[in-house]
Amino acid sequence: MMNWFTPIDNFGFLFMGTVNTFWITVVSFVLSFLFGSLLATARYYKNIKSTYTLSTIYVEVIRNTPVLVQIYLIYFGLAEFGIHLIAVVAGILALAINNAAYLSEIIRAGIVAVQNGQWEAASTLGLSTWQILYRVIFPQAIRNTFPAIANQFIAIIYGTSLLSVLDVRELMDRANILNSQTFQSMPIFVFVTLLYYVVSIFVSFFLKWVNRRYFPSVQKG
């Protein structure tokens, strides 16, 4: 018999999983954003063949393979070479590596969208190529692509549920533990679905506020 109060009675246990899900998302996003920015730069400068080729191969491989396989490769594969990562570190690295590929394409598109006149105007000020890119062009690229970047942040929230396969104590893993103890699958996973929904809606509204506050010219996202 289903007991719909089971998840409510264990709200504290599930809430801590939600907290873990959130901080894992934030750390994974920061790492993926930094790495993705480097990849975007390498992909933008096609004249530097070595970095362009390597970054292109990386992006294509990551985007065309399952993230779950990548998680296993990081956690179990590296262990074969004597690199033993704790589960949460392996999970964060896997999410960062995966999402960096997607963010790199978003950021690169933003860089390409910046008008050539911006480059020319910055050049007249005597700035180097790298100074122009990261002080002038890059901020505008982020401004142009912020809604897509925000969507990627939310995608990472959902992606953290895959870390339950490594027994990382995020929301999905705690739901599985509670289910194994109570056998109340429907009430638990319906409640967990609602938690994911509430978190994603809250984050979405916050990011939309950031969009309106700091990027007023970007109307949608």
QUISUL-V496139 format. One record per backbone hydrogen bond with DSSP energy under -1.0 kcal/mol. CO is the residue of the C=O (numbers start at 1). NH is the residue of the N-H. Records with the same first field share a line. If there is no record, write none. Layout:
CO: NH ; NH
//
This chain:
3: 6
5: 9
6: 10
8: 11
10: 14
11: 15
12: 16
13: 17
14: 18
15: 19
16: 20
17: 21
18: 22
19: 23
20: 24
21: 25
22: 26
23: 27
24: 28
25: 29
26: 30
27: 31
28: 32
29: 33
30: 34
31: 35
32: 36
33: 37
34: 38
35: 39
36: 40
37: 41
38: 42
39: 43
40: 44
41: 45
44: 46
45: 48
47: 49
48: 52
49: 53
50: 54
51: 55
52: 56
53: 57
54: 58
55: 59
56: 60
57: 61
58: 62
59: 63
60: 64
62: 65
66: 70
67: 71
68: 72
69: 73
70: 74
71: 75
72: 76 ; 77
73: 78
78: 81 ; 83
79: 82
86: 90
87: 91
88: 92
89: 93
90: 94
91: 95
92: 96
93: 97
94: 98
95: 99
96: 100
99: 103
100: 104
101: 105
102: 106
103: 107
104: 108
105: 109
106: 110
107: 111
108: 112
109: 113
111: 114
115: 118
116: 120
117: 121
118: 122
119: 123
120: 124
122: 127
123: 126
128: 132
129: 133
130: 134
131: 135
132: 136 ; 137
133: 138
137: 141
138: 142
139: 143
140: 144
141: 145
145: 149
146: 150
147: 151
148: 152
149: 153
150: 154
151: 155
152: 156
153: 157
154: 158
155: 159
156: 160
158: 161
159: 162
160: 163
161: 164
162: 165
163: 166 ; 168
164: 167
168: 170
170: 174
171: 175
172: 176
173: 177
174: 178
175: 179
176: 180
177: 181
178: 182
179: 183
184: 188
185: 189
186: 190
187: 191
188: 192
189: 193
190: 194
191: 195
192: 196
193: 197
194: 198
195: 199
196: 200
197: 201
198: 202
199: 203
200: 204
201: 205
202: 206
203: 207
204: 208
205: 209
206: 210
207: 211
208: 212
209: 213
210: 214
211: 215
215: 218
//
